[in-house]
Amino acid sequence: MSAYKCEVCGMSVGTMTCGTCGKELVHSTITTEEGETIHVSECPDGHGKIKSPMCCGQDMTCSV
């Protein structure tokens, strides 16, 4: 998985894994009903997804 990085302070988050199968989460996006794009990390086997990490009060970005 590509690392998430804070654009404010430079802190980064590396590999995250699924608690069910242990596979590395992959970066993806979802779109809300209002049309907003939200960055998420999801299990490649469909066990779920989580919102991207936050740092300095904002979503961390991921360059895929």
PDB file with SEQRES, HELIX, SHEET and CRYST1 records, atoms N, CA, C and O in Angstrom:
SEQRES   1 A   64  MET SER ALA TYR LYS CYS GLU VAL CYS GLY MET SER VAL          
SEQRES   2 A   64  GLY THR MET THR CYS GLY THR CYS GLY LYS GLU LEU VAL          
SEQRES   3 A   64  HIS SER THR ILE THR THR GLU GLU GLY GLU THR ILE HIS          
SEQRES   4 A   64  VAL SER GLU CYS PRO ASP GLY HIS GLY LYS ILE LYS SER          
SEQRES   5 A   64  PRO MET CYS CYS GLY GLN ASP MET THR CYS SER VAL              
SHEET    1 AA1 3 SER A  12  VAL A  13  0                                        
SHEET    2 AA1 3 TYR A   4  LYS A   5 -1                                        
SHEET    3 AA1 3 THR A  61  CYS A  62 -1                                        
SHEET    1 AA2 3 VAL A  26  THR A  31  0                                        
SHEET    2 AA2 3 THR A  37  GLU A  42 -1                                        
SHEET    3 AA2 3 LYS A  49  LYS A  51 -1                                        
CRYST1    1.000    1.000    1.000  90.00  90.00  90.00 P 1           1          
ATOM      1  N   MET A   1       0.844  -1.185   0.000  1.00  0.00           N  
ATOM      2  CA  MET A   1       0.000   0.000   0.000  1.00  0.00           C  
ATOM      3  C   MET A   1       0.879   1.236   0.000  1.00  0.00           C  
ATOM      4  O   MET A   1       1.891   1.285   0.699  1.00  0.00           O  
ATOM      5  N   SER A   2       0.502   2.214  -0.770  1.00  0.00           N  
ATOM      6  CA  SER A   2       1.221   3.476  -0.755  1.00  0.00           C  
ATOM      7  C   SER A   2       1.008   4.155   0.592  1.00  0.00           C  
ATOM      8  O   SER A   2      -0.058   4.033   1.195  1.00  0.00           O  
ATOM      9  N   ALA A   3       2.002   4.854   1.049  1.00  0.00           N  
ATOM     10  CA  ALA A   3       1.922   5.526   2.347  1.00  0.00           C  
ATOM     11  C   ALA A   3       1.039   6.763   2.267  1.00  0.00           C  
ATOM     12  O   ALA A   3       1.037   7.481   1.267  1.00  0.00           O  
ATOM     13  N   TYR A   4       0.286   6.998   3.341  1.00  0.00           N  
ATOM     14  CA  TYR A   4      -0.445   8.249   3.487  1.00  0.00           C  
ATOM     15  C   TYR A   4       0.509   9.251   4.106  1.00  0.00           C  
ATOM     16  O   TYR A   4       1.300   8.894   4.979  1.00  0.00           O  
ATOM     17  N   LYS A   5       0.445  10.521   3.660  1.00  0.00           N  
ATOM     18  CA  LYS A   5       1.352  11.537   4.165  1.00  0.00           C  
ATOM     19  C   LYS A   5       0.577  12.804   4.505  1.00  0.00           C  
ATOM     20  O   LYS A   5      -0.328  13.212   3.777  1.00  0.00           O  
ATOM     21  N   CYS A   6       0.952  13.421   5.633  1.00  0.00           N  
ATOM     22  CA  CYS A   6       0.358  14.690   6.038  1.00  0.00           C  
ATOM     23  C   CYS A   6       1.032  15.813   5.263  1.00  0.00           C  
ATOM     24  O   CYS A   6       2.257  15.939   5.279  1.00  0.00           O  
ATOM     25  N   GLU A   7       0.235  16.624   4.589  1.00  0.00           N  
ATOM     26  CA  GLU A   7       0.770  17.733   3.802  1.00  0.00           C  
ATOM     27  C   GLU A   7       1.218  18.889   4.693  1.00  0.00           C  
ATOM     28  O   GLU A   7       1.925  19.781   4.225  1.00  0.00           O  
ATOM     29  N   VAL A   8       0.818  18.892   5.986  1.00  0.00           N  
ATOM     30  CA  VAL A   8       1.190  19.974   6.898  1.00  0.00           C  
ATOM     31  C   VAL A   8       2.526  19.696   7.573  1.00  0.00           C  
ATOM     32  O   VAL A   8       3.436  20.521   7.498  1.00  0.00           O  
ATOM     33  N   CYS A   9       2.658  18.535   8.237  1.00  0.00           N  
ATOM     34  CA  CYS A   9       3.863  18.261   9.023  1.00  0.00           C  
ATOM     35  C   CYS A   9       4.777  17.197   8.423  1.00  0.00           C  
ATOM     36  O   CYS A   9       5.904  17.025   8.887  1.00  0.00           O  
ATOM     37  N   GLY A  10       4.312  16.480   7.402  1.00  0.00           N  
ATOM     38  CA  GLY A  10       5.143  15.479   6.752  1.00  0.00           C  
ATOM     39  C   GLY A  10       5.087  14.092   7.367  1.00  0.00           C  
ATOM     40  O   GLY A  10       5.721  13.171   6.853  1.00  0.00           O  
ATOM     41  N   MET A  11       4.336  13.916   8.468  1.00  0.00           N  
ATOM     42  CA  MET A  11       4.212  12.592   9.087  1.00  0.00           C  
ATOM     43  C   MET A  11       3.583  11.636   8.094  1.00  0.00           C  
ATOM     44  O   MET A  11       2.720  12.041   7.315  1.00  0.00           O  
ATOM     45  N   SER A  12       3.998  10.363   8.102  1.00  0.00           N  
ATOM     46  CA  SER A  12       3.414   9.397   7.171  1.00  0.00           C  
ATOM     47  C   SER A  12       3.008   8.121   7.897  1.00  0.00           C  
ATOM     48  O   SER A  12       3.514   7.807   8.974  1.00  0.00           O  
ATOM     49  N   VAL A  13       2.080   7.395   7.278  1.00  0.00           N  
ATOM     50  CA  VAL A  13       1.590   6.117   7.785  1.00  0.00           C  
ATOM     51  C   VAL A  13       1.896   5.074   6.731  1.00  0.00           C  
ATOM     52  O   VAL A  13       1.586   5.270   5.556  1.00  0.00           O  
ATOM     53  N   GLY A  14       2.500   3.974   7.133  1.00  0.00           N  
ATOM     54  CA  GLY A  14       2.863   2.926   6.188  1.00  0.00           C  
ATOM     55  C   GLY A  14       1.794   1.857   6.077  1.00  0.00           C  
ATOM     56  O   GLY A  14       0.604   2.168   6.020  1.00  0.00           O  
ATOM     57  N   THR A  15       2.200   0.633   6.048  1.00  0.00           N  
ATOM     58  CA  THR A  15       1.341  -0.516   5.813  1.00  0.00           C  
ATOM     59  C   THR A  15       0.264  -0.682   6.886  1.00  0.00           C  
ATOM     60  O   THR A  15       0.547  -0.610   8.082  1.00  0.00           O  
ATOM     61  N   MET A  16      -0.967  -0.903   6.442  1.00  0.00           N  
ATOM     62  CA  MET A  16      -2.080  -1.258   7.321  1.00  0.00           C  
ATOM     63  C   MET A  16      -2.628  -2.581   6.805  1.00  0.00           C  
ATOM     64  O   MET A  16      -2.680  -2.801   5.595  1.00  0.00           O  
ATOM     65  N   THR A  17      -3.035  -3.458   7.709  1.00  0.00           N  
ATOM     66  CA  THR A  17      -3.540  -4.768   7.302  1.00  0.00           C  
ATOM     67  C   THR A  17      -4.940  -5.023   7.832  1.00  0.00           C  
ATOM     68  O   THR A  17      -5.359  -4.430   8.826  1.00  0.00           O  
ATOM     69  N   CYS A  18      -5.659  -5.913   7.158  1.00  0.00           N  
ATOM     70  CA  CYS A  18      -6.998  -6.330   7.553  1.00  0.00           C  
ATOM     71  C   CYS A  18      -6.894  -7.227   8.790  1.00  0.00           C  
ATOM     72  O   CYS A  18      -6.076  -8.146   8.826  1.00  0.00           O  
ATOM     73  N   GLY A  19      -7.714  -6.963   9.789  1.00  0.00           N  
ATOM     74  CA  GLY A  19      -7.712  -7.772  10.998  1.00  0.00           C  
ATOM     75  C   GLY A  19      -8.317  -9.147  10.792  1.00  0.00           C  
ATOM     76  O   GLY A  19      -8.100 -10.039  11.613  1.00  0.00           O  
ATOM     77  N   THR A  20      -9.072  -9.345   9.718  1.00  0.00           N  
ATOM     78  CA  THR A  20      -9.705 -10.634   9.445  1.00  0.00           C  
ATOM     79  C   THR A  20      -8.783 -11.576   8.689  1.00  0.00           C  
ATOM     80  O   THR A  20      -8.596 -12.723   9.096  1.00  0.00           O  
ATOM     81  N   CYS A  21      -8.203 -11.097   7.586  1.00  0.00           N  
ATOM     82  CA  CYS A  21      -7.391 -11.983   6.746  1.00  0.00           C  
ATOM     83  C   CYS A  21      -5.900 -11.666   6.768  1.00  0.00           C  
ATOM     84  O   CYS A  21      -5.095 -12.469   6.297  1.00  0.00           O  
ATOM     85  N   GLY A  22      -5.516 -10.503   7.308  1.00  0.00           N  
ATOM     86  CA  GLY A  22      -4.113 -10.138   7.384  1.00  0.00           C  
ATOM     87  C   GLY A  22      -3.532  -9.532   6.123  1.00  0.00           C  
ATOM     88  O   GLY A  22      -2.349  -9.191   6.096  1.00  0.00           O  
ATOM     89  N   LYS A  23      -4.339  -9.388   5.069  1.00  0.00           N  
ATOM     90  CA  LYS A  23      -3.826  -8.803   3.817  1.00  0.00           C  
ATOM     91  C   LYS A  23      -3.674  -7.293   3.950  1.00  0.00           C  
ATOM     92  O   LYS A  23      -4.388  -6.638   4.709  1.00  0.00           O  
ATOM     93  N   GLU A  24      -2.723  -6.764   3.189  1.00  0.00           N  
ATOM     94  CA  GLU A  24      -2.463  -5.341   3.188  1.00  0.00           C  
ATOM     95  C   GLU A  24      -3.647  -4.589   2.582  1.00  0.00           C  
ATOM     96  O   GLU A  24      -4.158  -4.980   1.533  1.00  0.00           O  
ATOM     97  N   LEU A  25      -4.088  -3.506   3.243  1.00  0.00           N  
ATOM     98  CA  LEU A  25      -5.176  -2.694   2.721  1.00  0.00           C  
ATOM     99  C   LEU A  25      -4.697  -1.915   1.505  1.00  0.00           C  
ATOM    100  O   LEU A  25      -3.524  -1.554   1.408  1.00  0.00           O  
ATOM    101  N   VAL A  26      -5.614  -1.659   0.577  1.00  0.00           N  
ATOM    102  CA  VAL A  26      -5.290  -0.921  -0.635  1.00  0.00           C  
ATOM    103  C   VAL A  26      -6.039   0.411  -0.649  1.00  0.00           C  
ATOM    104  O   VAL A  26      -7.143   0.517  -0.115  1.00  0.00           O  
ATOM    105  N   HIS A  27      -5.434   1.418  -1.260  1.00  0.00           N  
ATOM    106  CA  HIS A  27      -6.041   2.742  -1.333  1.00  0.00           C  
ATOM    107  C   HIS A  27      -7.189   2.739  -2.331  1.00  0.00           C  
ATOM    108  O   HIS A  27      -7.113   2.114  -3.389  1.00  0.00           O  
ATOM    109  N   SER A  28      -8.253   3.449  -1.973  1.00  0.00           N  
ATOM    110  CA  SER A  28      -9.411   3.594  -2.851  1.00  0.00           C  
ATOM    111  C   SER A  28     -10.111   4.897  -2.493  1.00  0.00           C  
ATOM    112  O   SER A  28      -9.682   5.601  -1.580  1.00  0.00           O  
ATOM    113  N   THR A  29     -11.169   5.217  -3.193  1.00  0.00           N  
ATOM    114  CA  THR A  29     -11.998   6.377  -2.861  1.00  0.00           C  
ATOM    115  C   THR A  29     -13.466   5.983  -2.934  1.00  0.00           C  
ATOM    116  O   THR A  29     -13.842   5.047  -3.640  1.00  0.00           O  
ATOM    117  N   ILE A  30     -14.281   6.711  -2.195  1.00  0.00           N  
ATOM    118  CA  ILE A  30     -15.730   6.589  -2.309  1.00  0.00           C  
ATOM    119  C   ILE A  30     -16.284   7.990  -2.543  1.00  0.00           C  
ATOM    120  O   ILE A  30     -15.642   8.981  -2.196  1.00  0.00           O  
ATOM    121  N   THR A  31     -17.469   8.071  -3.128  1.00  0.00           N  
ATOM    122  CA  THR A  31     -18.110   9.353  -3.374  1.00  0.00           C  
ATOM    123  C   THR A  31     -19.411   9.415  -2.597  1.00  0.00           C  
ATOM    124  O   THR A  31     -20.243   8.513  -2.694  1.00  0.00           O  
ATOM    125  N   THR A  32     -19.586  10.486  -1.821  1.00  0.00           N  
ATOM    126  CA  THR A  32     -20.797  10.661  -1.025  1.00  0.00           C  
ATOM    127  C   THR A  32     -21.961  11.079  -1.925  1.00  0.00           C  
ATOM    128  O   THR A  32     -21.764  11.406  -3.096  1.00  0.00           O  
ATOM    129  N   GLU A  33     -23.156  11.066  -1.377  1.00  0.00           N  
ATOM    130  CA  GLU A  33     -24.338  11.502  -2.120  1.00  0.00           C  
ATOM    131  C   GLU A  33     -24.223  12.959  -2.552  1.00  0.00           C  
ATOM    132  O   GLU A  33     -24.823  13.368  -3.545  1.00  0.00           O  
ATOM    133  N   GLU A  34     -23.434  13.754  -1.786  1.00  0.00           N  
ATOM    134  CA  GLU A  34     -23.237  15.165  -2.109  1.00  0.00           C  
ATOM    135  C   GLU A  34     -22.151  15.364  -3.161  1.00  0.00           C  
ATOM    136  O   GLU A  34     -21.900  16.495  -3.577  1.00  0.00           O  
ATOM    137  N   GLY A  35     -21.500  14.278  -3.601  1.00  0.00           N  
ATOM    138  CA  GLY A  35     -20.478  14.365  -4.627  1.00  0.00           C  
ATOM    139  C   GLY A  35     -19.059  14.535  -4.100  1.00  0.00           C  
ATOM    140  O   GLY A  35     -18.127  14.699  -4.887  1.00  0.00           O  
ATOM    141  N   GLU A  36     -18.881  14.498  -2.775  1.00  0.00           N  
ATOM    142  CA  GLU A  36     -17.550  14.638  -2.185  1.00  0.00           C  
ATOM    143  C   GLU A  36     -16.777  13.328  -2.302  1.00  0.00           C  
ATOM    144  O   GLU A  36     -17.332  12.258  -2.051  1.00  0.00           O  
ATOM    145  N   THR A  37     -15.514  13.403  -2.678  1.00  0.00           N  
ATOM    146  CA  THR A  37     -14.656  12.229  -2.768  1.00  0.00           C  
ATOM    147  C   THR A  37     -13.926  12.045  -1.445  1.00  0.00           C  
ATOM    148  O   THR A  37     -13.314  12.982  -0.931  1.00  0.00           O  
ATOM    149  N   ILE A  38     -13.991  10.834  -0.895  1.00  0.00           N  
ATOM    150  CA  ILE A  38     -13.343  10.517   0.370  1.00  0.00           C  
ATOM    151  C   ILE A  38     -12.346   9.394   0.143  1.00  0.00           C  
ATOM    152  O   ILE A  38     -12.673   8.374  -0.464  1.00  0.00           O  
ATOM    153  N   HIS A  39     -11.123   9.589   0.636  1.00  0.00           N  
ATOM    154  CA  HIS A  39     -10.083   8.576   0.517  1.00  0.00           C  
ATOM    155  C   HIS A  39     -10.285   7.512   1.591  1.00  0.00           C  
ATOM    156  O   HIS A  39     -10.548   7.831   2.750  1.00  0.00           O  
ATOM    157  N   VAL A  40     -10.161   6.241   1.196  1.00  0.00           N  
ATOM    158  CA  VAL A  40     -10.321   5.115   2.116  1.00  0.00           C  
ATOM    159  C   VAL A  40      -9.237   4.074   1.848  1.00  0.00           C  
ATOM    160  O   VAL A  40      -8.602   4.070   0.794  1.00  0.00           O  
ATOM    161  N   SER A  41      -9.045   3.197   2.823  1.00  0.00           N  
ATOM    162  CA  SER A  41      -8.210   2.011   2.662  1.00  0.00           C  
ATOM    163  C   SER A  41      -9.135   0.823   2.815  1.00  0.00           C  
ATOM    164  O   SER A  41      -9.922   0.767   3.760  1.00  0.00           O  
ATOM    165  N   GLU A  42      -9.051  -0.143   1.884  1.00  0.00           N  
ATOM    166  CA  GLU A  42      -9.975  -1.262   1.951  1.00  0.00           C  
ATOM    167  C   GLU A  42      -9.280  -2.600   1.782  1.00  0.00           C  
ATOM    168  O   GLU A  42      -8.214  -2.697   1.174  1.00  0.00           O  
ATOM    169  N   CYS A  43      -9.913  -3.639   2.338  1.00  0.00           N  
ATOM    170  CA  CYS A  43      -9.403  -4.996   2.231  1.00  0.00           C  
ATOM    171  C   CYS A  43      -9.622  -5.490   0.803  1.00  0.00           C  
ATOM    172  O   CYS A  43     -10.723  -5.354   0.271  1.00  0.00           O  
ATOM    173  N   PRO A  44      -8.594  -6.059   0.174  1.00  0.00           N  
ATOM    174  CA  PRO A  44      -8.755  -6.547  -1.202  1.00  0.00           C  
ATOM    175  C   PRO A  44      -9.710  -7.736  -1.297  1.00  0.00           C  
ATOM    176  O   PRO A  44     -10.184  -8.064  -2.385  1.00  0.00           O  
ATOM    177  N   ASP A  45      -9.999  -8.393  -0.149  1.00  0.00           N  
ATOM    178  CA  ASP A  45     -10.935  -9.517  -0.145  1.00  0.00           C  
ATOM    179  C   ASP A  45     -12.344  -9.116   0.296  1.00  0.00           C  
ATOM    180  O   ASP A  45     -13.196  -9.975   0.520  1.00  0.00           O  
ATOM    181  N   GLY A  46     -12.586  -7.805   0.421  1.00  0.00           N  
ATOM    182  CA  GLY A  46     -13.935  -7.322   0.712  1.00  0.00           C  
ATOM    183  C   GLY A  46     -14.366  -7.387   2.170  1.00  0.00           C  
ATOM    184  O   GLY A  46     -15.564  -7.368   2.454  1.00  0.00           O  
ATOM    185  N   HIS A  47     -13.420  -7.463   3.102  1.00  0.00           N  
ATOM    186  CA  HIS A  47     -13.785  -7.528   4.517  1.00  0.00           C  
ATOM    187  C   HIS A  47     -14.147  -6.173   5.106  1.00  0.00           C  
ATOM    188  O   HIS A  47     -14.563  -6.108   6.263  1.00  0.00           O  
ATOM    189  N   GLY A  48     -14.005  -5.103   4.359  1.00  0.00           N  
ATOM    190  CA  GLY A  48     -14.386  -3.780   4.847  1.00  0.00           C  
ATOM    191  C   GLY A  48     -13.432  -2.703   4.397  1.00  0.00           C  
ATOM    192  O   GLY A  48     -12.467  -2.955   3.675  1.00  0.00           O  
ATOM    193  N   LYS A  49     -13.730  -1.476   4.848  1.00  0.00           N  
ATOM    194  CA  LYS A  49     -12.898  -0.331   4.503  1.00  0.00           C  
ATOM    195  C   LYS A  49     -12.925   0.662   5.646  1.00  0.00           C  
ATOM    196  O   LYS A  49     -13.866   0.693   6.440  1.00  0.00           O  
ATOM    197  N   ILE A  50     -11.877   1.477   5.721  1.00  0.00           N  
ATOM    198  CA  ILE A  50     -11.790   2.531   6.725  1.00  0.00           C  
ATOM    199  C   ILE A  50     -11.459   3.838   6.035  1.00  0.00           C  
ATOM    200  O   ILE A  50     -10.850   3.855   4.965  1.00  0.00           O  
ATOM    201  N   LYS A  51     -11.866   4.936   6.662  1.00  0.00           N  
ATOM    202  CA  LYS A  51     -11.531   6.257   6.147  1.00  0.00           C  
ATOM    203  C   LYS A  51     -10.026   6.454   6.258  1.00  0.00           C  
ATOM    204  O   LYS A  51      -9.381   5.856   7.119  1.00  0.00           O  
ATOM    205  N   SER A  52      -9.471   7.282   5.400  1.00  0.00           N  
ATOM    206  CA  SER A  52      -8.032   7.543   5.439  1.00  0.00           C  
ATOM    207  C   SER A  52      -7.644   8.147   6.784  1.00  0.00           C  
ATOM    208  O   SER A  52      -8.471   8.770   7.449  1.00  0.00           O  
ATOM    209  N   PRO A  53      -6.388   7.965   7.186  1.00  0.00           N  
ATOM    210  CA  PRO A  53      -5.919   8.551   8.445  1.00  0.00           C  
ATOM    211  C   PRO A  53      -5.969  10.081   8.396  1.00  0.00           C  
ATOM    212  O   PRO A  53      -5.976  10.684   7.323  1.00  0.00           O  
ATOM    213  N   MET A  54      -6.003  10.690   9.580  1.00  0.00           N  
ATOM    214  CA  MET A  54      -5.979  12.150   9.696  1.00  0.00           C  
ATOM    215  C   MET A  54      -4.759  12.567  10.504  1.00  0.00           C  
ATOM    216  O   MET A  54      -4.281  11.825  11.363  1.00  0.00           O  
ATOM    217  N   CYS A  55      -4.261  13.772  10.214  1.00  0.00           N  
ATOM    218  CA  CYS A  55      -3.149  14.351  10.953  1.00  0.00           C  
ATOM    219  C   CYS A  55      -3.301  15.872  10.831  1.00  0.00           C  
ATOM    220  O   CYS A  55      -3.739  16.369   9.793  1.00  0.00           O  
ATOM    221  N   CYS A  56      -2.949  16.591  11.860  1.00  0.00           N  
ATOM    222  CA  CYS A  56      -3.014  18.060  11.849  1.00  0.00           C  
ATOM    223  C   CYS A  56      -4.414  18.545  11.458  1.00  0.00           C  
ATOM    224  O   CYS A  56      -4.552  19.605  10.847  1.00  0.00           O  
ATOM    225  N   GLY A  57      -5.451  17.778  11.806  1.00  0.00           N  
ATOM    226  CA  GLY A  57      -6.828  18.188  11.561  1.00  0.00           C  
ATOM    227  C   GLY A  57      -7.307  18.022  10.136  1.00  0.00           C  
ATOM    228  O   GLY A  57      -8.356  18.563   9.785  1.00  0.00           O  
ATOM    229  N   GLN A  58      -6.578  17.289   9.294  1.00  0.00           N  
ATOM    230  CA  GLN A  58      -7.019  17.093   7.920  1.00  0.00           C  
ATOM    231  C   GLN A  58      -6.700  15.682   7.465  1.00  0.00           C  
ATOM    232  O   GLN A  58      -5.859  15.001   8.053  1.00  0.00           O  
ATOM    233  N   ASP A  59      -7.386  15.243   6.398  1.00  0.00           N  
ATOM    234  CA  ASP A  59      -7.101  13.920   5.828  1.00  0.00           C  
ATOM    235  C   ASP A  59      -5.675  13.878   5.299  1.00  0.00           C  
ATOM    236  O   ASP A  59      -5.198  14.830   4.681  1.00  0.00           O  
ATOM    237  N   MET A  60      -5.006  12.763   5.550  1.00  0.00           N  
ATOM    238  CA  MET A  60      -3.689  12.562   4.960  1.00  0.00           C  
ATOM    239  C   MET A  60      -3.902  12.144   3.518  1.00  0.00           C  
ATOM    240  O   MET A  60      -4.926  11.537   3.204  1.00  0.00           O  
ATOM    241  N   THR A  61      -2.966  12.449   2.633  1.00  0.00           N  
ATOM    242  CA  THR A  61      -3.107  12.136   1.217  1.00  0.00           C  
ATOM    243  C   THR A  61      -2.281  10.900   0.859  1.00  0.00           C  
ATOM    244  O   THR A  61      -1.325  10.544   1.548  1.00  0.00           O  
ATOM    245  N   CYS A  62      -2.675  10.267  -0.225  1.00  0.00           N  
ATOM    246  CA  CYS A  62      -1.982   9.072  -0.696  1.00  0.00           C  
ATOM    247  C   CYS A  62      -1.772   9.229  -2.190  1.00  0.00           C  
ATOM    248  O   CYS A  62      -2.729   9.406  -2.944  1.00  0.00           O  
ATOM    249  N   SER A  63      -0.533   9.165  -2.612  1.00  0.00           N  
ATOM    250  CA  SER A  63      -0.254   9.250  -4.051  1.00  0.00           C  
ATOM    251  C   SER A  63      -0.224   7.838  -4.625  1.00  0.00           C  
ATOM    252  O   SER A  63       0.694   7.063  -4.353  1.00  0.00           O  
ATOM    253  N   VAL A  64      -1.219   7.520  -5.405  1.00  0.00           N  
ATOM    254  CA  VAL A  64      -1.339   6.185  -6.000  1.00  0.00           C  
ATOM    255  C   VAL A  64      -0.971   6.258  -7.453  1.00  0.00           C  
ATOM    256  O   VAL A  64      -1.003   5.243  -8.149  1.00  0.00           O  
TER     257      VAL A  64                                                      
END                                                                             
